[in-house]
Amino acid sequence: MLRDGTVFEDEHLPREIVGRNSQMNEVTDALAPVEHGARAENCFLFGPSGAGKTTVARAAVRELRREVLDVPTAYVNCWTDYTRRSVLERAANALVDAAVPKNAATRDLIDALQTGLDGPSVVVLDEVDQLQEPNTLYDLHSVPGLAWICIANREVDLLARLDERVHSRVSVGYRVQFDRYTVETITEILDRRAAQGLEAGAVERETLQRIAERVDGDARQAITALRVAARKSEREGLSAIPARLVEDAVFDAEAEVRRKTISKLNDHQRVLYECIEEHGPLIQKELYERYEQAHADPITLRALRKSHLPKLEHYNLIETERDARGKRYRLAARDG
């Protein structure tokens, strides 16, 4: 039944972007100056997980490279490259092919970018609110011709952490907002993935709509659910996905997405999650006490509230409630 499994992977970039025309237009407008040899406008993409932010950013860069074949571009996932040095090293390697030694100073990396680039270039910073040092944006801003596409869940989680001096320099740019997908749009996305990745007749559109209705506007979870449903059907020796498998497929897809998300947490977020998993629900004071005991190098409660706890909430790993004792954290309930 699965003809091309790569169609269902996170890295797959479809030929056409469904339901995001206005966002695509805004990002391509921001990049348009590159076609005339000028620096692009910085661009910030904000919205919930699974809303198509990364897909739009990558598609816009693809369109740019069709127009300007030799424009240097880079992609940095700040989940994994979250330190100042690792971001600059990744950018230097991709944009100017700089072979920098592992112990190179950050100043050397900035110099490599500043001297190696002689025209417009673009870096995509995915999950940019994961940066340990948001002022890294100032380093990139100092590189002539280099513009960025920054992807994050909420503007406040990124820009509120910047020093005032840095904020005034780097916060100027396009703001592109993403809402959750509608059921109709996710159904269309699934229909196109099915046409590419599954055998003809493997799934009815009504089944795709049932998946779309159960994922709360999250295309990533929907696409994963379709792949899971196809695998389940294959194991049963079926040639088409029956509607009865939808509930289990969505449930398993949610668990798979959750596992991937947990595996990408930084050490502070992972310790917080494990404390809530083992001891929750916990009020803030209790959670911080558990975290202090478990982490070898704890940061302040204020820093956790600003940077790390919101990320766990945005990715539906934890949820909060208020009672007489204050805000209480618990693992997010799973459907089903």
Disulfide bonds with the S-S distance in Angstrom:
none
